[in-house]
């Protein structure tokens, strides 16, 4: 390491980096000071010292809070990486001192949280009582972004395209689900056992958030058919969507297991969608499975082992997640969307 690089490393204060990240996440020095239990004036002083250290402005300060400069955007990315590495180091060292314990941060989409994770995480915590799991619900693109940035150790989501993330991710298979059309018993399509999505385009639709994986799939299917979506209402949760459909406000598209779990809430029925995109795969996502702390690797292996036998029906995935990790990925980890081998993750 060059002398100038050593001097720079000595001048960077980790506490200031932590406070800088907190200010960026909350958009306010005052809110960051409150969360970190430190005076706002002390936070402001540390930020000024940090700007002096890097010799450039990191934040635009205004009456409503702060906004990142281009240099601040770059520092935020590197600061998160540094803090993530320190947290991982602390976690692994504590495992040697105290046995396997610690916490795992997971971001997952609503389909995984509603359908599968309660049982799978419950079984894991009963086996590993010393491991704490922090679970947050996000849209699939945001899940992948969080894993890419180090804000989550693992992600559970529908993998589509990581071109906008810019960081190669590794994935493992988790579960499969099938989308079904949910509608009231008196609906014109209610007498059918299956239908194509083209049949749905004549009817009002109750949809999820515009960037959810289900909404994006419906938008693409409608565009391919050259017809508009008659989207009447958009909601943020499957339970709200279910109740809207039950009250005659349209039909909806839900995962089959989510529909089964909500049976009894209203007088609704499911019609199987025959479109290829209605058969979906949830995947476990990480930056590098081999580099994960022991606790996160244990959970990844538990989740992968919890999947039932594959359906005989072949699944053609729509998009691969970047191929740049293929050469460096360990042999037991599926880089991108390649099928995973059966070996266990290394302990």
C-alpha positions in Angstrom: 0.0 0.0 0.0 1.4 3.4 -0.9 2.1 6.0 1.8 -0.7 8.2 0.6 -3.2 5.4 0.7 -2.1 4.5 4.3 -2.6 8.1 5.4 -6.0 8.2 3.8 -7.1 5.0 5.6 -5.9 6.5 8.9 -7.8 9.7 8.4 -11.1 8.0 7.7 -13.2 7.6 10.8 -15.6 4.6 10.9 -18.0 6.4 13.2 -18.2 9.2 10.8 -18.9 6.7 8.0 -21.7 5.2 10.0 -23.2 8.6 10.7 -22.9 9.5 7.0 -24.8 6.4 5.9 -27.5 7.1 8.5 -27.9 10.7 7.3 -28.1 9.5 3.7 -30.7 6.8 4.6 -32.9 9.2 6.5 -32.3 12.4 4.5 -31.9 14.5 7.6 -29.1 15.2 10.1 -31.6 15.6 12.9 -33.3 12.3 12.2 -29.9 10.5 12.0 -28.8 12.1 15.3 -32.0 10.9 16.9 -31.6 7.4 15.7 -27.9 7.2 16.6 -28.4 8.8 20.0 -26.0 11.7 19.4 -26.3 15.4 19.2 -27.2 16.9 15.8 -24.3 19.4 16.1 -21.9 16.5 16.7 -23.2 14.7 13.6 -22.9 17.9 11.5 -19.3 18.4 12.8 -18.3 14.8 11.8 -19.8 15.3 8.4 -17.8 18.5 7.9 -14.6 16.7 9.0 -15.4 13.9 6.6 -15.8 16.3 3.7 -12.5 17.9 4.7 -10.8 14.5 4.8 -11.9 13.6 1.2 -11.5 17.2 0.1 -14.9 17.5 -1.6 -18.5 18.3 -0.8 -20.6 15.2 0.0 -24.0 16.7 0.8 -26.2 19.6 -0.3 -27.7 21.0 2.8 -31.1 22.7 2.6 -34.0 23.6 4.9 -35.8 20.3 4.4 -32.8 18.1 5.0 -29.8 16.9 2.9 -29.2 15.6 -0.6 -26.2 13.7 -1.9 -23.7 15.2 -4.3 -22.2 12.9 -7.0 -19.2 12.4 -4.7 -21.5 11.6 -1.8 -23.2 9.0 -4.0 -19.9 7.3 -4.6 -18.9 7.5 -0.9 -22.2 6.0 0.2 -21.6 2.9 -2.0 -18.1 2.4 -0.6 -19.1 3.2 3.0 -21.8 0.5 2.9 -19.3 -2.0 1.5 -16.8 -1.2 4.2 -19.4 -1.3 7.0 -20.8 -4.5 5.6 -17.4 -6.1 5.6 -16.8 -5.0 9.2 -20.1 -6.4 10.3 -19.4 -9.7 8.6 -15.9 -9.9 10.2 -17.4 -9.2 13.6 -20.1 -11.9 13.1 -17.6 -14.5 12.0 -15.2 -13.8 14.9 -18.1 -14.0 17.4 -18.9 -17.4 16.0 -15.5 -18.7 17.1 -15.9 -17.2 20.6 -19.5 -18.1 21.3 -20.5 -20.8 18.9 -22.9 -20.3 15.9 -24.9 -17.2 16.8 -25.6 -13.9 15.3 -28.3 -12.5 13.0 -29.2 -12.7 9.3 -30.7 -9.9 7.3 -33.3 -11.0 4.7 -35.2 -9.0 2.2 -38.1 -10.9 0.5 -41.0 -10.2 -1.8 -44.6 -10.5 -0.6 -45.1 -13.8 -2.4 -42.3 -15.5 -0.5 -43.4 -14.0 2.8 -47.1 -15.0 2.5 -46.6 -18.4 1.0 -43.4 -20.0 2.3 -41.2 -18.1 4.7 -43.3 -18.3 7.9 -43.0 -22.1 8.1 -39.4 -22.3 6.8 -38.1 -19.5 9.1 -40.0 -20.9 12.0 -38.4 -24.3 11.6 -34.9 -22.7 11.3 -35.3 -20.6 14.4 -36.4 -23.7 16.4 -33.2 -25.4 15.3 -30.9 -22.4 15.8 -32.4 -20.4 18.7 -29.3 -18.1 19.0 -29.6 -16.8 15.5 -31.8 -13.7 15.0 -33.5 -13.1 11.7 -34.3 -9.6 10.4 -36.9 -9.9 7.6 -38.1 -7.0 5.5 -40.7 -7.0 2.7 -39.8 -5.4 -0.6 -40.5 -5.6 -4.3 -38.3 -8.1 -6.1 -36.1 -5.4 -7.9 -35.6 -3.7 -4.5 -34.7 -7.0 -2.9 -31.9 -7.6 -5.5 -30.7 -4.0 -5.1 -30.5 -4.4 -1.3 -28.4 -7.6 -1.7 -26.2 -6.0 -4.3 -25.5 -3.0 -2.0 -24.9 -5.2 1.1 -28.1 -4.0 2.9 -29.3 -7.6 3.1 -27.3 -10.8 3.4 -29.9 -12.9 1.5 -32.8 -12.1 -0.8 -35.8 -14.2 -1.7 -37.5 -13.0 -4.9 -38.5 -13.6 -8.5 -35.3 -13.0 -10.5 -35.8 -11.2 -13.8 -33.0 -8.8 -14.8 -30.1 -7.4 -12.9 -28.7 -5.2 -15.6 -29.6 -2.0 -13.7 -27.9 -3.2 -10.5 -24.4 -3.5 -12.0 -23.2 -6.1 -9.6 -23.3 -9.9 -10.5 -25.4 -11.9 -8.0 -25.5 -15.6 -7.3 -28.8 -17.4 -6.9 -30.1 -20.8 -5.7 -33.6 -22.3 -6.3 -36.0 -21.9 -3.4 -39.7 -22.6 -4.3 -42.0 -22.5 -7.3 -45.6 -21.2 -7.5 -48.3 -20.8 -10.1 -50.4 -17.7 -10.6 -54.2 -18.2 -10.7 -57.0 -15.9 -11.6 -59.1 -15.1 -8.5 -62.7 -14.0 -9.0 -66.2 -14.1 -7.4 -68.4 -17.1 -8.0 -70.9 -15.1 -10.1 -68.2 -13.8 -12.5 -68.5 -14.8 -16.2 -65.2 -16.7 -16.1 -66.1 -18.5 -12.8 -67.3 -21.7 -14.6 -64.0 -22.4 -16.2 -61.2 -24.5 -14.7 -58.5 -22.7 -16.6 -58.1 -19.6 -18.7 -55.4 -17.6 -20.6 -54.6 -14.1 -19.5 -56.0 -12.8 -22.8 -59.4 -13.8 -21.5 -58.9 -11.5 -18.5 -58.2 -8.4 -20.5 -61.9 -7.9 -21.1 -62.6 -7.4 -17.4 -61.7 -4.9 -14.6 -58.6 -5.9 -12.7 -57.5 -5.4 -9.1 -53.7 -5.2 -9.2 -50.7 -4.9 -6.9 -48.1 -2.2 -6.8 -47.0 -1.2 -10.3 -43.4 -2.5 -9.8 -44.4 -5.9 -8.3 -43.4 -9.0 -10.2 -47.0 -9.9 -10.8 -47.9 -6.5 -12.1 -44.9 -6.4 -14.4 -45.8 -9.8 -15.8 -49.4 -8.7 -16.5 -48.2 -5.5 -18.2 -45.9 -7.4 -20.5 -48.6 -10.0 -21.3 -51.0 -7.2 -22.2 -48.5 -5.4 -24.3 -47.7 -8.7 -26.1 -51.4 -9.1 -26.8 -51.6 -5.5 -28.0 -54.4 -4.7 -25.6 -54.6 -2.4 -22.5 -55.0 -3.6 -18.9 -58.3 -2.5 -17.5 -56.6 -1.8 -14.1 -59.3 -0.4 -11.8 -57.6 -0.5 -8.4 -54.0 -1.0 -7.2 -53.3 -2.1 -3.7 -50.1 -2.9 -1.8 -51.0 -6.2 -0.2 -52.5 -9.6 -1.1 -55.1 -9.4 1.7 -56.4 -6.0 0.5 -56.5 -7.3 -3.0 -58.5 -10.3 -1.9 -61.1 -8.2 -0.2 -61.4 -5.8 -3.2 -62.1 -8.8 -5.4 -64.6 -10.2 -3.0 -66.5 -7.0 -3.1 -66.9 -7.0 -6.9 -64.3 -4.5 -7.8 -62.6 -6.7 -10.4 -60.6 -9.9 -10.8 -57.0 -10.4 -9.6 -54.0 -12.6 -10.2 -52.5 -14.3 -7.1 -50.1 -17.1 -6.3 -52.0 -20.3 -5.9 -50.7 -21.0 -2.3 -51.6 -17.5 -1.2 -55.1 -18.0 -2.5 -55.3 -21.3 -0.6 -54.1 -19.7 2.6 -56.8 -17.0 2.3 -59.7 -19.4 1.7 -62.6 -18.5 4.0 -62.0 -14.8 3.9 -64.6 -14.4 1.1 -66.6 -16.3 -1.5 -64.0 -16.5 -4.2 -62.7 -19.2 -6.5 -59.5 -19.6 -8.5 -59.1 -20.4 -12.2 -55.7 -21.7 -13.4 -53.8 -19.5 -15.8 -52.4 -21.4 -18.7 -49.8 -18.8 -19.7 -46.2 -19.9 -19.4 -45.2 -16.8 -17.3 -47.8 -17.9 -14.7 -45.4 -20.7 -13.6 -42.8 -18.9 -11.6 -39.7 -19.6 -9.6 -38.6 -17.9 -6.3 -34.8 -17.9 -5.8 -32.4 -17.2 -3.0 -30.1 -14.4 -3.9 -26.7 -13.4 -2.5 -23.6 -11.5 -3.6 -21.4 -14.5 -2.9 -22.7 -17.6 -1.0 -19.2 -18.7 -0.1 -18.3 -15.3 1.5 -21.5 -15.2 3.6 -21.1 -15.4 7.4 -21.7 -18.9 8.9 -25.2 -18.0 10.1 -26.3 -16.7 6.7 -24.9 -19.8 5.0 -26.8 -22.1 7.4 -30.0 -20.3 6.6 -29.4 -20.4 2.8 -28.8 -24.2 3.1 -31.9 -24.6 5.2 -34.1 -22.7 2.7 -32.7 -24.5 -0.3 -33.3 -27.9 1.5 -36.9 -27.0 2.3 -38.0 -26.9 -1.4 -40.3 -29.9 -2.4 -39.4 -32.1 -5.3 -39.4 -30.4 -8.7 -42.6 -30.5 -10.7 -42.2 -32.7 -13.9 -43.4 -29.8 -16.0 -40.3 -28.0 -17.5 -39.8 -24.4 -16.5 -38.3 -22.0 -19.0 -37.0 -18.9 -17.3 -37.6 -15.6 -18.8 -34.3 -13.8 -18.1 -30.9 -14.8 -16.7 -29.4 -12.6 -13.9 -25.9 -11.6 -15.2 -23.4 -14.2 -16.4 -20.3 -12.5 -15.1 -20.3 -14.5 -11.9 -20.3 -17.9 -13.6 -16.6 -18.3 -13.9 -15.9 -17.4 -10.2 -18.9 -19.1 -8.5 -18.2 -22.2 -6.4 -19.3 -25.5 -7.9 -22.1 -26.0 -5.5 -23.7 -22.6 -6.1 -25.8 -21.7 -9.1 -24.4 -18.5 -10.5 -27.1 -16.5 -12.2 -30.0 -18.8 -13.2 -28.0 -22.0 -13.8 -29.5 -25.0 -12.0 -27.9 -25.6 -8.6 -26.2 -28.9 -7.8 -27.3 -31.0 -4.9 -24.2 -30.6 -2.6 -24.6 -28.7 0.7 -23.2 -25.2 1.1 -19.7 -25.5 2.7 -19.8 -25.0 6.5 
